[in-house]
Amino acid sequence: MKILLATDGSESATEAAKLLAHLPHKEPLELTVIYVSYIPEFHASRDVVEWKERVLAAESERADIVFRQMQEMFAGADAKLECVFLSGQVGKTIIEQAKSRDIELVVLGAVGHSTLDRILLGSTSDFVATHAHCSVL
């Protein structure tokens, strides 16, 4: 089964990964773990470009830590892991990756904001659940 696990290293994302790690499966898992960093596009000074590069480098380091945690979590499981760090709009990037990789299930955490929070702030998990071509957990 081809599964995409989207994580940002948060508690809710880690709990979603733990749930997936404990679910029984009959066939080997092809698990793509993605960490998407959203940094707004800027067309500005050299200082802003350098700041963006530093932020992306820091996010990449954080993603590496999260990827090691995921590899430990799935150690011993019948799963082949691929870890990918991307930048872009988070929900859109998750959906694009799921479609391009022919994913059968997307797994991600949800914080559980109220309806008003979701309307005002948006919700990545809601966006993915309503726009993905496959099942979402």
C-alpha positions in Angstrom: 0.0 0.0 0.0 1.3 3.5 -0.9 0.9 5.9 2.0 1.9 9.5 2.3 2.5 10.7 5.9 2.6 14.5 6.2 4.3 15.8 9.2 5.5 19.1 10.7 6.9 17.5 13.8 4.0 18.7 15.9 2.4 16.6 18.6 -0.7 16.0 16.5 1.4 14.9 13.5 3.5 12.6 15.7 0.3 11.1 17.2 -1.0 10.4 13.6 2.3 8.7 12.8 2.1 6.6 15.9 -1.4 5.5 15.0 -0.3 4.5 11.5 2.7 2.7 12.9 0.4 0.6 15.1 -2.2 -0.3 12.4 -1.9 -3.8 11.1 -1.2 -4.3 7.4 -1.1 -7.4 5.3 1.2 -6.1 2.6 4.4 -4.1 2.7 4.0 -0.3 3.0 5.5 2.2 0.7 5.6 5.1 3.0 6.5 8.6 1.8 7.1 10.9 4.8 6.9 14.6 3.7 7.7 17.7 5.6 6.5 20.8 3.9 7.8 24.3 4.9 5.8 27.3 3.9 7.8 30.5 3.4 6.0 33.2 1.5 7.6 34.3 -1.8 9.4 37.5 -1.6 10.9 39.6 -4.5 12.9 41.9 -2.5 16.4 42.8 -1.3 19.4 40.6 -0.9 18.8 40.6 2.9 15.4 39.1 2.5 16.7 36.4 0.1 19.5 35.5 2.6 16.9 35.4 5.4 14.7 33.0 3.4 17.7 30.8 2.7 18.6 30.7 6.5 15.0 29.9 7.4 14.8 27.1 4.8 18.1 25.7 6.1 16.8 25.7 9.6 13.6 24.0 8.5 15.5 21.4 6.6 17.5 20.6 9.8 14.3 20.3 11.8 12.9 18.0 9.1 15.9 15.8 9.3 15.3 15.4 13.1 11.6 14.5 12.4 12.6 12.1 9.7 15.0 10.2 12.1 12.1 10.0 14.6 9.8 8.5 11.9 12.5 6.0 10.8 12.8 4.9 14.4 9.0 4.7 14.8 8.7 2.4 11.8 11.9 0.4 12.5 11.1 -3.3 12.3 7.8 -2.7 10.4 7.4 -4.1 6.9 7.7 -0.6 5.4 10.0 1.1 2.9 10.4 4.8 3.9 11.2 7.7 1.7 11.6 11.1 3.4 11.1 14.3 1.5 11.6 17.9 2.5 9.6 20.4 0.3 8.7 24.0 0.4 5.4 25.5 -0.8 1.8 25.9 0.3 1.4 23.1 2.6 -2.1 21.7 1.7 -1.6 22.1 -2.0 1.9 20.5 -1.9 0.5 17.5 0.1 -2.2 17.0 -2.5 0.1 17.4 -5.4 2.6 14.9 -4.0 -0.2 12.4 -3.2 -1.5 12.6 -6.8 1.9 12.5 -8.5 3.0 9.5 -6.4 -0.2 7.6 -6.9 -0.8 7.5 -3.1 -3.7 5.4 -1.7 -3.9 7.0 1.7 -2.8 10.3 3.2 -2.1 10.4 6.9 -1.7 13.7 8.8 -2.5 15.2 12.2 -5.2 17.8 13.0 -5.1 20.3 15.8 -8.8 20.5 16.3 -9.6 24.2 16.0 -13.2 25.3 16.2 -15.2 26.0 13.1 -14.6 29.7 13.4 -10.8 29.2 13.7 -10.9 27.0 10.6 -12.8 29.6 8.6 -10.5 32.5 9.7 -7.2 30.6 9.9 -7.7 27.7 7.5 -6.9 24.1 8.2 -4.4 22.0 6.3 -6.1 18.8 7.4 -9.5 20.1 6.2 -8.1 21.2 2.9 -6.4 17.9 2.3 -9.4 15.9 3.4 -11.7 17.8 0.9 -9.3 18.0 -2.0 -7.3 14.7 -2.0 -8.0 12.1 -4.7 -7.6 9.3 -2.2 -8.6 8.5 1.4 -7.3 10.7 4.2 -6.7 9.6 7.8 
